[in-house]
């Protein structure tokens, strides 16, 4: 089989979405743009919130 490192990113994002991870936290973790001004500018996520969302991902 031939795999590329970027495929792990696809797998992570797919599993995160299937697990119900908060969309904005997922974008923050993977470095995607957040186009919602309120979320991007005025909402601050704590590291504990990011950790809690990561724990939602199972197998």
PQR file of N, CA, C, O and H, with PARSE charges and radii, in Angstrom:
ATOM      1  N   UNK A   1       0.839  -1.182   0.000 -0.4000 1.5000
ATOM      2  CA  UNK A   1       0.000   0.000   0.000 -0.0000 2.0000
ATOM      3  C   UNK A   1       0.877   1.237   0.000  0.5500 1.7000
ATOM      4  O   UNK A   1       1.977   1.254   0.554 -0.5500 1.4000
ATOM      5  N   UNK A   2       0.366   2.240  -0.623 -0.4000 1.5000
ATOM      6  CA  UNK A   2       1.100   3.498  -0.692 -0.0000 2.0000
ATOM      7  C   UNK A   2       0.271   4.589  -0.013  0.5500 1.7000
ATOM      8  O   UNK A   2      -0.853   4.873  -0.427 -0.5500 1.4000
ATOM      9  H   UNK A   2      -0.527   2.225  -1.073  0.4000 1.0000
ATOM     10  N   UNK A   3       0.824   5.187   1.014 -0.4000 1.5000
ATOM     11  CA  UNK A   3       0.132   6.255   1.746 -0.0000 2.0000
ATOM     12  C   UNK A   3       1.034   7.472   1.823  0.5500 1.7000
ATOM     13  O   UNK A   3       2.255   7.387   1.699 -0.5500 1.4000
ATOM     14  H   UNK A   3       1.737   4.957   1.351  0.4000 1.0000
ATOM     15  N   UNK A   4       0.388   8.605   2.033 -0.4000 1.5000
ATOM     16  CA  UNK A   4       1.113   9.861   2.166 -0.0000 2.0000
ATOM     17  C   UNK A   4       0.760  10.490   3.519  0.5500 1.7000
ATOM     18  O   UNK A   4      -0.359  10.314   4.002 -0.5500 1.4000
ATOM     19  H   UNK A   4      -0.604   8.674   2.134  0.4000 1.0000
ATOM     20  N   UNK A   5       1.687  11.212   4.131 -0.4000 1.5000
ATOM     21  CA  UNK A   5       1.435  11.799   5.449 -0.0000 2.0000
ATOM     22  C   UNK A   5       0.171  12.658   5.509  0.5500 1.7000
ATOM     23  O   UNK A   5      -0.500  12.701   6.540 -0.5500 1.4000
ATOM     24  H   UNK A   5       2.596  11.355   3.739  0.4000 1.0000
ATOM     25  N   UNK A   6      -0.152  13.337   4.419 -0.4000 1.5000
ATOM     26  CA  UNK A   6      -1.323  14.219   4.426 -0.0000 2.0000
ATOM     27  C   UNK A   6      -2.626  13.433   4.614  0.5500 1.7000
ATOM     28  O   UNK A   6      -3.634  13.996   5.042 -0.5500 1.4000
ATOM     29  H   UNK A   6       0.393  13.302   3.581  0.4000 1.0000
ATOM     30  N   UNK A   7      -2.606  12.152   4.299 -0.4000 1.5000
ATOM     31  CA  UNK A   7      -3.798  11.325   4.470 -0.0000 2.0000
ATOM     32  C   UNK A   7      -4.210  11.230   5.940  0.5500 1.7000
ATOM     33  O   UNK A   7      -5.394  11.077   6.241 -0.5500 1.4000
ATOM     34  H   UNK A   7      -1.787  11.694   3.951  0.4000 1.0000
ATOM     35  N   UNK A   8      -3.249  11.318   6.851 -0.4000 1.5000
ATOM     36  CA  UNK A   8      -3.593  11.262   8.271 -0.0000 2.0000
ATOM     37  C   UNK A   8      -4.427  12.477   8.658  0.5500 1.7000
ATOM     38  O   UNK A   8      -5.286  12.386   9.535 -0.5500 1.4000
ATOM     39  H   UNK A   8      -2.287  11.442   6.606  0.4000 1.0000
ATOM     40  N   UNK A   9      -4.183  13.608   8.015 -0.4000 1.5000
ATOM     41  CA  UNK A   9      -4.960  14.825   8.251 -0.0000 2.0000
ATOM     42  C   UNK A   9      -6.417  14.597   7.831  0.5500 1.7000
ATOM     43  O   UNK A   9      -7.342  14.969   8.553 -0.5500 1.4000
ATOM     44  H   UNK A   9      -3.485  13.683   7.303  0.4000 1.0000
ATOM     45  N   UNK A  10      -6.610  13.986   6.666 -0.4000 1.5000
ATOM     46  CA  UNK A  10      -7.958  13.685   6.186 -0.0000 2.0000
ATOM     47  C   UNK A  10      -8.666  12.749   7.165  0.5500 1.7000
ATOM     48  O   UNK A  10      -9.830  12.959   7.504 -0.5500 1.4000
ATOM     49  H   UNK A  10      -5.858  13.683   6.079  0.4000 1.0000
ATOM     50  N   UNK A  11      -7.958  11.722   7.611 -0.4000 1.5000
ATOM     51  CA  UNK A  11      -8.540  10.758   8.544 -0.0000 2.0000
ATOM     52  C   UNK A  11      -8.907  11.434   9.857  0.5500 1.7000
ATOM     53  O   UNK A  11      -9.996  11.212  10.385 -0.5500 1.4000
ATOM     54  H   UNK A  11      -7.012  11.551   7.335  0.4000 1.0000
ATOM     55  N   UNK A  12      -8.006  12.258  10.388 -0.4000 1.5000
ATOM     56  CA  UNK A  12      -8.274  12.950  11.644 -0.0000 2.0000
ATOM     57  C   UNK A  12      -9.515  13.828  11.534  0.5500 1.7000
ATOM     58  O   UNK A  12     -10.389  13.783  12.400 -0.5500 1.4000
ATOM     59  H   UNK A  12      -7.121  12.439   9.959  0.4000 1.0000
ATOM     60  N   UNK A  13      -9.593  14.622  10.478 -0.4000 1.5000
ATOM     61  CA  UNK A  13     -10.727  15.540  10.320 -0.0000 2.0000
ATOM     62  C   UNK A  13     -12.028  14.765  10.133  0.5500 1.7000
ATOM     63  O   UNK A  13     -13.057  15.140  10.695 -0.5500 1.4000
ATOM     64  H   UNK A  13      -8.884  14.658   9.775  0.4000 1.0000
ATOM     65  N   UNK A  14     -11.992  13.704   9.361 -0.4000 1.5000
ATOM     66  CA  UNK A  14     -13.184  12.880   9.157 -0.0000 2.0000
ATOM     67  C   UNK A  14     -13.659  12.276  10.472  0.5500 1.7000
ATOM     68  O   UNK A  14     -14.849  12.330  10.785 -0.5500 1.4000
ATOM     69  H   UNK A  14     -11.156  13.399   8.905  0.4000 1.0000
ATOM     70  N   UNK A  15     -12.733  11.697  11.249 -0.4000 1.5000
ATOM     71  CA  UNK A  15     -13.107  11.100  12.538 -0.0000 2.0000
ATOM     72  C   UNK A  15     -13.620  12.169  13.508  0.5500 1.7000
ATOM     73  O   UNK A  15     -14.571  11.930  14.251 -0.5500 1.4000
ATOM     74  H   UNK A  15     -11.767  11.653  10.994  0.4000 1.0000
ATOM     75  N   UNK A  16     -12.995  13.333  13.499 -0.4000 1.5000
ATOM     76  CA  UNK A  16     -13.414  14.417  14.386 -0.0000 2.0000
ATOM     77  C   UNK A  16     -14.842  14.848  14.070  0.5500 1.7000
ATOM     78  O   UNK A  16     -15.649  15.031  14.982 -0.5500 1.4000
ATOM     79  H   UNK A  16     -12.222  13.527  12.895  0.4000 1.0000
ATOM     80  N   UNK A  17     -15.158  15.008  12.805 -0.4000 1.5000
ATOM     81  CA  UNK A  17     -16.511  15.411  12.423 -0.0000 2.0000
ATOM     82  C   UNK A  17     -17.530  14.328  12.761  0.5500 1.7000
ATOM     83  O   UNK A  17     -18.623  14.634  13.238 -0.5500 1.4000
ATOM     84  H   UNK A  17     -14.503  14.859  12.064  0.4000 1.0000
ATOM     85  N   UNK A  18     -17.182  13.070  12.520 -0.4000 1.5000
ATOM     86  CA  UNK A  18     -18.089  11.961  12.845 -0.0000 2.0000
ATOM     87  C   UNK A  18     -18.313  11.846  14.345  0.5500 1.7000
ATOM     88  O   UNK A  18     -19.361  11.370  14.783 -0.5500 1.4000
ATOM     89  H   UNK A  18     -16.294  12.822  12.132  0.4000 1.0000
ATOM     90  N   UNK A  19     -17.334  12.280  15.135 -0.4000 1.5000
ATOM     91  CA  UNK A  19     -17.430  12.203  16.590 -0.0000 2.0000
ATOM     92  C   UNK A  19     -18.181  13.382  17.183  0.5500 1.7000
ATOM     93  O   UNK A  19     -18.436  13.417  18.387 -0.5500 1.4000
ATOM     94  H   UNK A  19     -16.483  12.666  14.780  0.4000 1.0000
ATOM     95  N   UNK A  20     -18.540  14.354  16.341 -0.4000 1.5000
ATOM     96  CA  UNK A  20     -19.285  15.508  16.825 -0.0000 2.0000
ATOM     97  C   UNK A  20     -18.416  16.606  17.415  0.5500 1.7000
ATOM     98  O   UNK A  20     -18.894  17.411  18.215 -0.5500 1.4000
ATOM     99  H   UNK A  20     -18.333  14.325  15.363  0.4000 1.0000
ATOM    100  N   UNK A  21     -17.154  16.649  17.032 -0.4000 1.5000
ATOM    101  CA  UNK A  21     -16.267  17.691  17.530 -0.0000 2.0000
ATOM    102  C   UNK A  21     -16.777  19.067  17.110  0.5500 1.7000
ATOM    103  O   UNK A  21     -17.241  19.245  15.984 -0.5500 1.4000
ATOM    104  H   UNK A  21     -16.766  15.996  16.382  0.4000 1.0000
ATOM    105  N   UNK A  22     -16.692  20.022  18.002 -0.4000 1.5000
ATOM    106  CA  UNK A  22     -17.072  21.400  17.728 -0.0000 2.0000
ATOM    107  C   UNK A  22     -16.334  21.890  16.471  0.5500 1.7000
ATOM    108  O   UNK A  22     -15.109  21.801  16.385 -0.5500 1.4000
ATOM    109  H   UNK A  22     -16.315  19.878  18.917  0.4000 1.0000
ATOM    110  N   UNK A  23     -17.087  22.400  15.519 -0.4000 1.5000
ATOM    111  CA  UNK A  23     -16.546  22.813  14.217 -0.0000 2.0000
ATOM    112  C   UNK A  23     -15.438  23.858  14.355  0.5500 1.7000
ATOM    113  O   UNK A  23     -14.412  23.771  13.681 -0.5500 1.4000
ATOM    114  H   UNK A  23     -18.082  22.472  15.590  0.4000 1.0000
ATOM    115  N   UNK A  24     -15.645  24.832  15.219 -0.4000 1.5000
ATOM    116  CA  UNK A  24     -14.646  25.891  15.372 -0.0000 2.0000
ATOM    117  C   UNK A  24     -13.374  25.399  16.055  0.5500 1.7000
ATOM    118  O   UNK A  24     -12.272  25.830  15.716 -0.5500 1.4000
ATOM    119  H   UNK A  24     -16.478  24.903  15.767  0.4000 1.0000
ATOM    120  N   UNK A  25     -13.532  24.508  17.006 -0.4000 1.5000
ATOM    121  CA  UNK A  25     -12.355  23.939  17.659 -0.0000 2.0000
ATOM    122  C   UNK A  25     -11.581  23.084  16.661  0.5500 1.7000
ATOM    123  O   UNK A  25     -10.351  23.119  16.636 -0.5500 1.4000
ATOM    124  H   UNK A  25     -14.427  24.158  17.281  0.4000 1.0000
ATOM    125  N   UNK A  26     -12.289  22.322  15.846 -0.4000 1.5000
ATOM    126  CA  UNK A  26     -11.622  21.525  14.819 -0.0000 2.0000
ATOM    127  C   UNK A  26     -10.836  22.424  13.863  0.5500 1.7000
ATOM    128  O   UNK A  26      -9.684  22.132  13.543 -0.5500 1.4000
ATOM    129  H   UNK A  26     -13.289  22.293  15.866  0.4000 1.0000
ATOM    130  N   UNK A  27     -11.449  23.503  13.413 -0.4000 1.5000
ATOM    131  CA  UNK A  27     -10.745  24.436  12.524 -0.0000 2.0000
ATOM    132  C   UNK A  27      -9.511  25.023  13.202  0.5500 1.7000
ATOM    133  O   UNK A  27      -8.466  25.174  12.570 -0.5500 1.4000
ATOM    134  H   UNK A  27     -12.385  23.740  13.673  0.4000 1.0000
ATOM    135  N   UNK A  28      -9.629  25.350  14.472 -0.4000 1.5000
ATOM    136  CA  UNK A  28      -8.493  25.906  15.207 -0.0000 2.0000
ATOM    137  C   UNK A  28      -7.363  24.884  15.296  0.5500 1.7000
ATOM    138  O   UNK A  28      -6.199  25.230  15.097 -0.5500 1.4000
ATOM    139  H   UNK A  28     -10.479  25.228  14.985  0.4000 1.0000
ATOM    140  N   UNK A  29      -7.696  23.639  15.589 -0.4000 1.5000
ATOM    141  CA  UNK A  29      -6.685  22.586  15.735 -0.0000 2.0000
ATOM    142  C   UNK A  29      -5.936  22.353  14.431  0.5500 1.7000
ATOM    143  O   UNK A  29      -4.712  22.221  14.430 -0.5500 1.4000
ATOM    144  H   UNK A  29      -8.642  23.358  15.751  0.4000 1.0000
ATOM    145  N   UNK A  30      -6.679  22.299  13.300 -0.4000 1.5000
ATOM    146  CA  UNK A  30      -6.028  21.983  12.027 -0.0000 2.0000
ATOM    147  C   UNK A  30      -5.522  23.217  11.279  0.5500 1.7000
ATOM    148  O   UNK A  30      -4.893  23.095  10.228 -0.5500 1.4000
ATOM    149  H   UNK A  30      -7.673  22.406  13.300  0.4000 1.0000
ATOM    150  N   UNK A  31      -5.798  24.401  11.821 -0.4000 1.5000
ATOM    151  CA  UNK A  31      -5.257  25.618  11.212 -0.0000 2.0000
ATOM    152  C   UNK A  31      -6.053  26.166  10.047  0.5500 1.7000
ATOM    153  O   UNK A  31      -5.516  26.912   9.228 -0.5500 1.4000
ATOM    154  H   UNK A  31      -6.309  24.501  12.674  0.4000 1.0000
ATOM    155  N   UNK A  32      -7.330  25.809   9.957 -0.4000 1.5000
ATOM    156  CA  UNK A  32      -8.173  26.354   8.885 -0.0000 2.0000
ATOM    157  C   UNK A  32      -8.721  27.720   9.282  0.5500 1.7000
ATOM    158  O   UNK A  32      -8.849  28.036  10.465 -0.5500 1.4000
ATOM    159  H   UNK A  32      -7.766  25.203  10.622  0.4000 1.0000
ATOM    160  N   UNK A  33      -9.038  28.513   8.281 -0.4000 1.5000
ATOM    161  CA  UNK A  33      -9.583  29.844   8.520 -0.0000 2.0000
ATOM    162  C   UNK A  33     -10.958  29.751   9.171  0.5500 1.7000
ATOM    163  O   UNK A  33     -11.751  28.864   8.855 -0.5500 1.4000
ATOM    164  H   UNK A  33      -8.935  28.257   7.320  0.4000 1.0000
ATOM    165  N   UNK A  34     -11.223  30.670  10.074 -0.4000 1.5000
ATOM    166  CA  UNK A  34     -12.535  30.791  10.702 -0.0000 2.0000
ATOM    167  C   UNK A  34     -13.108  32.108  10.203  0.5500 1.7000
ATOM    168  O   UNK A  34     -12.634  33.183  10.569 -0.5500 1.4000
ATOM    169  H   UNK A  34     -10.579  31.391  10.331  0.4000 1.0000
ATOM    170  N   UNK A  35     -14.139  32.011   9.358 -0.4000 1.5000
ATOM    171  CA  UNK A  35     -14.686  33.195   8.709 -0.0000 2.0000
ATOM    172  C   UNK A  35     -15.759  33.903   9.518  0.5500 1.7000
ATOM    173  O   UNK A  35     -16.216  34.978   9.128 -0.5500 1.4000
ATOM    174  H   UNK A  35     -14.523  31.138   9.060  0.4000 1.0000
ATOM    175  N   UNK A  36     -16.162  33.331  10.618 -0.4000 1.5000
ATOM    176  CA  UNK A  36     -17.156  33.934  11.498 -0.0000 2.0000
ATOM    177  C   UNK A  36     -16.428  34.930  12.398  0.5500 1.7000
ATOM    178  O   UNK A  36     -15.628  34.526  13.243 -0.5500 1.4000
ATOM    179  H   UNK A  36     -15.791  32.458  10.935  0.4000 1.0000
ATOM    180  N   UNK A  37     -16.690  36.210  12.230 -0.4000 1.5000
ATOM    181  CA  UNK A  37     -15.985  37.254  12.978 -0.0000 2.0000
ATOM    182  C   UNK A  37     -16.131  37.085  14.480  0.5500 1.7000
ATOM    183  O   UNK A  37     -15.163  37.241  15.223 -0.5500 1.4000
ATOM    184  H   UNK A  37     -17.339  36.538  11.544  0.4000 1.0000
ATOM    185  N   UNK A  38     -17.334  36.766  14.927 -0.4000 1.5000
ATOM    186  CA  UNK A  38     -17.547  36.589  16.367 -0.0000 2.0000
ATOM    187  C   UNK A  38     -16.670  35.474  16.900  0.5500 1.7000
ATOM    188  O   UNK A  38     -16.023  35.627  17.936 -0.5500 1.4000
ATOM    189  H   UNK A  38     -18.121  36.639  14.323  0.4000 1.0000
ATOM    190  N   UNK A  39     -16.647  34.350  16.194 -0.4000 1.5000
ATOM    191  CA  UNK A  39     -15.851  33.204  16.644 -0.0000 2.0000
ATOM    192  C   UNK A  39     -14.360  33.485  16.527  0.5500 1.7000
ATOM    193  O   UNK A  39     -13.604  33.210  17.458 -0.5500 1.4000
ATOM    194  H   UNK A  39     -17.173  34.226  15.352  0.4000 1.0000
ATOM    195  N   UNK A  40     -13.933  34.024  15.405 -0.4000 1.5000
ATOM    196  CA  UNK A  40     -12.501  34.225  15.153 -0.0000 2.0000
ATOM    197  C   UNK A  40     -11.902  35.334  16.008  0.5500 1.7000
ATOM    198  O   UNK A  40     -10.739  35.256  16.406 -0.5500 1.4000
ATOM    199  H   UNK A  40     -14.547  34.247  14.648  0.4000 1.0000
ATOM    200  N   UNK A  41     -12.684  36.356  16.287 -0.4000 1.5000
ATOM    201  CA  UNK A  41     -12.131  37.534  16.963 -0.0000 2.0000
ATOM    202  C   UNK A  41     -12.494  37.622  18.436  0.5500 1.7000
ATOM    203  O   UNK A  41     -11.655  37.971  19.266 -0.5500 1.4000
ATOM    204  H   UNK A  41     -13.628  36.420  15.964  0.4000 1.0000
ATOM    205  N   UNK A  42     -13.723  37.310  18.757 -0.4000 1.5000
ATOM    206  CA  UNK A  42     -14.207  37.590  20.111 -0.0000 2.0000
ATOM    207  C   UNK A  42     -14.370  36.371  21.007  0.5500 1.7000
ATOM    208  O   UNK A  42     -14.587  36.517  22.210 -0.5500 1.4000
ATOM    209  H   UNK A  42     -14.405  37.026  18.082  0.4000 1.0000
ATOM    210  N   UNK A  43     -14.270  35.180  20.447 -0.4000 1.5000
ATOM    211  CA  UNK A  43     -14.420  33.970  21.252 -0.0000 2.0000
ATOM    212  C   UNK A  43     -13.042  33.369  21.492  0.5500 1.7000
ATOM    213  O   UNK A  43     -12.271  33.155  20.557 -0.5500 1.4000
ATOM    214  H   UNK A  43     -14.093  35.061  19.470  0.4000 1.0000
ATOM    215  N   UNK A  44     -12.749  33.105  22.739 -0.4000 1.5000
ATOM    216  CA  UNK A  44     -11.452  32.542  23.085 -0.0000 2.0000
ATOM    217  C   UNK A  44     -11.649  31.123  23.612  0.5500 1.7000
ATOM    218  O   UNK A  44     -12.431  30.890  24.535 -0.5500 1.4000
ATOM    219  H   UNK A  44     -13.376  33.279  23.499  0.4000 1.0000
ATOM    220  N   UNK A  45     -10.938  30.199  23.019 -0.4000 1.5000
ATOM    221  CA  UNK A  45     -11.032  28.804  23.431 -0.0000 2.0000
ATOM    222  C   UNK A  45      -9.860  28.472  24.341  0.5500 1.7000
ATOM    223  O   UNK A  45      -8.708  28.783  24.037 -0.5500 1.4000
ATOM    224  H   UNK A  45     -10.303  30.389  22.269  0.4000 1.0000
ATOM    225  N   UNK A  46     -10.168  27.848  25.439 -0.4000 1.5000
ATOM    226  CA  UNK A  46      -9.143  27.425  26.386 -0.0000 2.0000
ATOM    227  C   UNK A  46      -8.568  26.085  25.944  0.5500 1.7000
ATOM    228  O   UNK A  46      -9.245  25.311  25.267 -0.5500 1.4000
ATOM    229  H   UNK A  46     -11.104  27.595  25.686  0.4000 1.0000
ATOM    230  N   UNK A  47      -7.330  25.807  26.320 -0.4000 1.5000
ATOM    231  CA  UNK A  47      -6.681  24.553  25.954 -0.0000 2.0000
ATOM    232  C   UNK A  47      -7.471  23.359  26.478  0.5500 1.7000
ATOM    233  O   UNK A  47      -7.495  22.306  25.842 -0.5500 1.4000
ATOM    234  H   UNK A  47      -6.780  26.435  26.870  0.4000 1.0000
ATOM    235  N   UNK A  48      -8.112  23.514  27.626 -0.4000 1.5000
ATOM    236  CA  UNK A  48      -8.916  22.413  28.182 -0.0000 2.0000
ATOM    237  C   UNK A  48     -10.089  22.074  27.257  0.5500 1.7000
ATOM    238  O   UNK A  48     -10.447  20.905  27.111 -0.5500 1.4000
ATOM    239  H   UNK A  48      -8.093  24.370  28.143  0.4000 1.0000
ATOM    240  N   UNK A  49     -10.683  23.093  26.635 -0.4000 1.5000
ATOM    241  CA  UNK A  49     -11.781  22.842  25.699 -0.0000 2.0000
ATOM    242  C   UNK A  49     -11.281  22.045  24.493  0.5500 1.7000
ATOM    243  O   UNK A  49     -11.959  21.132  24.022 -0.5500 1.4000
ATOM    244  H   UNK A  49     -10.391  24.042  26.753  0.4000 1.0000
ATOM    245  N   UNK A  50     -10.103  22.392  24.002 -0.4000 1.5000
ATOM    246  CA  UNK A  50      -9.523  21.666  22.878 -0.0000 2.0000
ATOM    247  C   UNK A  50      -9.272  20.215  23.262  0.5500 1.7000
ATOM    248  O   UNK A  50      -9.559  19.307  22.482 -0.5500 1.4000
ATOM    249  H   UNK A  50      -9.552  23.134  24.385  0.4000 1.0000
ATOM    250  N   UNK A  51      -8.739  19.991  24.460 -0.4000 1.5000
ATOM    251  CA  UNK A  51      -8.474  18.632  24.931 -0.0000 2.0000
ATOM    252  C   UNK A  51      -9.764  17.826  25.054  0.5500 1.7000
ATOM    253  O   UNK A  51      -9.810  16.659  24.667 -0.5500 1.4000
ATOM    254  H   UNK A  51      -8.505  20.728  25.094  0.4000 1.0000
ATOM    255  N   UNK A  52     -10.815  18.453  25.595 -0.4000 1.5000
ATOM    256  CA  UNK A  52     -12.098  17.767  25.759 -0.0000 2.0000
ATOM    257  C   UNK A  52     -12.660  17.345  24.401  0.5500 1.7000
ATOM    258  O   UNK A  52     -13.196  16.245  24.265 -0.5500 1.4000
ATOM    259  H   UNK A  52     -10.778  19.401  25.909  0.4000 1.0000
ATOM    260  N   UNK A  53     -12.542  18.202  23.417 -0.4000 1.5000
ATOM    261  CA  UNK A  53     -13.046  17.874  22.088 -0.0000 2.0000
ATOM    262  C   UNK A  53     -12.221  16.730  21.469  0.5500 1.7000
ATOM    263  O   UNK A  53     -12.775  15.858  20.799 -0.5500 1.4000
ATOM    264  H   UNK A  53     -12.107  19.095  23.528  0.4000 1.0000
ATOM    265  N   UNK A  54     -10.925  16.738  21.690 -0.4000 1.5000
ATOM    266  CA  UNK A  54     -10.065  15.668  21.166 -0.0000 2.0000
ATOM    267  C   UNK A  54     -10.463  14.317  21.752  0.5500 1.7000
ATOM    268  O   UNK A  54     -10.380  13.294  21.073 -0.5500 1.4000
ATOM    269  H   UNK A  54     -10.475  17.447  22.235  0.4000 1.0000
ATOM    270  N   UNK A  55     -10.897  14.311  23.016 -0.4000 1.5000
ATOM    271  CA  UNK A  55     -11.265  13.062  23.666 -0.0000 2.0000
ATOM    272  C   UNK A  55     -12.543  12.454  23.092  0.5500 1.7000
ATOM    273  O   UNK A  55     -12.840  11.287  23.345 -0.5500 1.4000
ATOM    274  H   UNK A  55     -10.965  15.142  23.568  0.4000 1.0000
ATOM    275  N   UNK A  56     -13.298  13.234  22.326 -0.4000 1.5000
ATOM    276  CA  UNK A  56     -14.513  12.718  21.693 -0.0000 2.0000
ATOM    277  C   UNK A  56     -14.193  11.684  20.621  0.5500 1.7000
ATOM    278  O   UNK A  56     -15.022  10.828  20.312 -0.5500 1.4000
ATOM    279  H   UNK A  56     -13.057  14.182  22.121  0.4000 1.0000
ATOM    280  N   UNK A  57     -12.993  11.763  20.055 -0.4000 1.5000
ATOM    281  CA  UNK A  57     -12.616  10.869  18.954 -0.0000 2.0000
ATOM    282  C   UNK A  57     -12.271   9.506  19.526  0.5500 1.7000
ATOM    283  O   UNK A  57     -11.393   9.374  20.379 -0.5500 1.4000
ATOM    284  H   UNK A  57     -12.320  12.458  20.306  0.4000 1.0000
ATOM    285  N   UNK A  58     -12.960   8.522  19.051 -0.4000 1.5000
ATOM    286  CA  UNK A  58     -12.708   7.139  19.441 -0.0000 2.0000
ATOM    287  C   UNK A  58     -12.301   6.379  18.205  0.5500 1.7000
ATOM    288  O   UNK A  58     -12.596   6.805  17.089 -0.5500 1.4000
ATOM    289  H   UNK A  58     -13.673   8.630  18.358  0.4000 1.0000
ATOM    290  N   UNK A  59     -11.630   5.264  18.383 -0.4000 1.5000
ATOM    291  CA  UNK A  59     -11.188   4.402  17.286 -0.0000 2.0000
ATOM    292  C   UNK A  59     -11.533   5.013  15.968  0.5500 1.7000
ATOM    293  O   UNK A  59     -11.239   4.432  14.923 -0.5500 1.4000
ATOM    294  H   UNK A  59     -11.390   4.918  19.290  0.4000 1.0000
TER
END
